[in-house]
Amino acid sequence: MKMPLVWSVGLAVFLVADFSATAATNETNSSDRIDAMMTDFWKEKGIEPKPGIDDSTFVRRIYLDVAGRIPTAEEARIFLDDDSKDKRAALIDDLLDSEGYVNHTFNWWADILRINSRQGGGQNVVPSYIEWVKDSLRENKPFDVMVRELITADGSDYDSTGATGYYYRDRGMPLDNMANTVRIFLGTRLECAQCHNHPFDKWTQMDFFHMAAFSYGVNVRNQSGRFSEMQREIQRNRDLSRQEKNDLRRAFQEIGRPLRNRPEVTYDDRKLPELPHDYQYDDAEPESKVDAFTMFGVNPEITSSGARMQAYADWMTSPENPRFTKVIANRLWKRAMGLGLVEPIDEWMDHTAAVNPALLAFLEEQMVAMNYDTKAFLRMLYNTELYQRASVADDIEDPTAFPFAGPVLRRMSAEQIWDSVVTLINPRPDEINWKQKKEVELREAGMDMMTEALNAKSPEQLLADARNIADQQRGMQKRLAELQKEQVAARQAKDQEKARKLSREAGQIRNKLRDQIYESVYRPALKKANLQRVSLELPEGLGSMEMNPEMLDENGRPGRELRRQLDEMEAKLIDLEMDEMGLTDPKERRSYAGFRRSTINNFARAANLPSPAPAGHFLQQFGQSDRETIENAETAASVTQALTLLNGPLFSSISGPQTVVSRAVAEAVTPEAKVDTIYLSFLGRLPDAEERALLKGEFEARGDAFYQDLAFALMNQPEFLFVR
């Protein structure tokens, strides 16, 4: 019998609600189980755990650990004034579902995956990779699914996902990529075995090459298939002189320049690694090809060479893999508690033992039971009494024996400090950077249009285009060569002004050629291809925007008109924000609009800035990873950091009249309320009785200037810089 629609919908709602309630109950029970196991552990070791923390310490800690920033004064006050019994659990849920969580967790993954937006040639690749990671976090993609998509990524970075950025990061270095993969996801340092048997572990050089065989056939290359094929034909053409062939090769390179750095990841299932020429062990001959074989666990059955990558991913992410689940469980435990149950977290050996083996086994079971839902796993950890105990501030001489009487006291990461500063300034620190996302989408759409238009051309048409461009290149080569000689002479004569002028002239010649290529090759092709407009959804209240081929520049990127539209949309959002604030005075609106444009450009979350930040930036000064090696960020203090906080321009930005903290202080009526707001803004707590007495005397002596000095003093306190 067909179920009535209303009843079936009601049943569905009931089932979803029941499932959610069951999941929440299971997580609560798991949190309780962790606390019970730790209680037994402490009794066995004769350890006294730290006491529980108050709400002020909790609200600041949980914001920093989950959202990656301090709470605003309003956010802290709302939590502290809440009398609900379950308010801590509710706040944990809210923060795990926030964009702040996405930003903070992206920074963590960017360090692990070494995501570098400044990577050579990465201007069209890494932005999509970054958005893929962020979107995976927003949708709470299961960890095993995320890893599988990274390992099996293929096609172009725009065809389906940006996951191909994983292989682009180590393009041309398949052996290094495999070693990094094993270290990140299996917690095992295999790189030593690339040149010789591991001196401290059981891995042999042959083990290394067996593992490398799985992904050795991965190839990252630019999508220049048509040009490559045509150039091969040209090189085989005996009717062309060597000079003509070289001219056409240069012409095709210049025509394909707008589509450069749009790579695709392909897999050659016939390609296997060879042992080095000086291989010294007796289990194989030097330069022998090595087939795929896993380093531990059950070796997967590979039915064909084409199934090798899928088998590799399945083996890697299987719950049966002896290290995959343990390693991510241990990584997330360290993320919450400050240290792993196993340290170092990426140097597991057969004799490696956890501080609490039974607890690690339980965490592994929970990760599998939760289907690798990392949010659910973190929710379980954050809801434990252990996480909500006072932090341990003692020097940790032996991390492998740390008893976890409470979480580890630690200095904020560079990103946490920066994002906390952003929170003091920017009224919407966690807002999705919609403009950045749209720019990536527009760039992707533009590249698609230009590729499609070029593919619509016949080989004869492309060859005619190349001949035309080759003629123009020959005409400009002589002048460029002359300019280069003149530049060298100018530099030798130390005439920098003339050298710069000559350099500008050379650039203008190259730009003129690129404009001509767009006008003679791409624009006619775009018109003839009759491509469809692309419609992009904008933030709520702004509708959508459309792009057609005429809006592209000579590089296939958003042209001036599209950039103007994005700027107009940004201005409209700021207008809506001011309407919500009740700002009506034209002068005040102009001032606030200028402030908001500045915050959007200069005080965005670290996850929305170039990654890593340029030399000299606050993030670099405070130890942000350079993304050259896995997790090499630094939290040690330095003189440069102290001088930046004491003498740098940062505090002037924080204390500007439009900032979040300045507005909050201005809205407070009494001196006591202003002091409370400053304390809540910087430290997430109210001043104690002793501090109030001291501050009252200071205010009476110094008047209104005191408030700014108090804020400056609190920002330079160790309490501000630490996750307590």
Buried (B, 14 or more C-beta within 10 A) or exposed (E): EEEEEEEEEEEEEEEEEEEEEEBBEBBBEBBBBBBEBBEEBBEEEEEEBBEEBEBBBBBBBBBBBBBBBBBBBBBBBBBBEBEEEEBBBEBBBBBBBBBBBBBBBBBBBBBBBBBBBBBEBBBBBBBBBBBBBBBBBBEBBBBBEBBBBBBBBBBBBBEEBBBBBBBBBBBEEBBBBBBBBBBBBBBBBBBBBBEBBBEEBEBBBBBBBBBBBBBBBBBBEBBBEBBBEBBEEBEEEEEBEEEBBEBBBBBBBBBBBBBBBBBBBEBEEEBBBEBBEEBEEEEBEEEBEBEBBBBBBEEBEBEEBEBBBBBBBBBBBBBEBEBBBBBBBBBBBBBBBBBBBBBEBBBBBEEBEBBBEEBBBBBBBBBBBBEBBBBBBBBBBBBBBBBBBBBBEEEBEEBBEBBBBBBBBBBBBBBBBBBBBBBBBBBEBBBBBBBBBBBBBBBBBBBBBBBBBBEBBEEEBBBEBBEBBBEBBEEBEEEBEEBEEBBEEBEEEEBEEBBEBBBEBBEEBEEEBBEBBBEBBBBBBBEEBEBEEBEBEBBEEBEEBEBBBEBBBBBBBBBEBBBEBBEEBBEBBBBBBBEEEEBEEEEEBEBBBEBBBBBBEEBBBBBBBEBBBEEEBBBBBBBBBBBEEBBEBBBEEEEEBEEBBEEBEBBEBBBBEBBBBBBBBEEBEEBBEBBBBBBBBBBBBBBEEEEBEEBBEBBEEEEEEBBBEBBBEBBBEEEBBBBB
